[in-house]
Amino acid sequence: MANTGAKEHSGIEELFPDLEQNIAQFPVREGEEPWTVDEVVEIVSALLEEQTRLEAELAAADAELSELLRNSGDGSGDDQADYGSSALEREQELTFLNNTRDLLEQNKRALARVSAGTFGRCESCSQPIAKARQEAFPRATLCVECKQKEERR
């Protein structure tokens, strides 16, 4: 990466060798400043950190669910309340596992959009997503207007 006065980017250049060229493609709304390398590096760093955390949570939840499933038949003499409690616990763990998988996939998708130079573009209307929205929620793929339309359906 060319020296742009940006602070140390701790290995992000290796993961995203074309980052500066990709950033130049990121759209911005009228009145917004173009994306800077530092802004995008901050977002990418947060996404990578979140990805690591989610992968660890996913592995732990998967192990917990496997353990719950393995022990679901144990305990002769369990009454119906025990079975119901075990079923509820398995269902909660499965829900957590699925939610974690979804978040991990959204993170990977956001990183792929950075890599492809399409970060910040609404997938519905192709207009720029507000920088403040992307900074607050980097996994966003829709502008506020399209997200509101989607939620009304």
HELIX and SHEET records of a PDB file:
HELIX    1   1 ILE A   12  LEU A   15  1                                   4    
HELIX    2   2 LEU A   19  GLN A   25  1                                   7    
HELIX    3   3 VAL A   37  ARG A   70  1                                  34    
HELIX    4   4 GLN A   80  ALA A  116  1                                  37    
HELIX    5   5 LYS A  131  ALA A  136  1                                   6    
HELIX    6   6 VAL A  144  ARG A  152  1                                   9    
END                                                                             
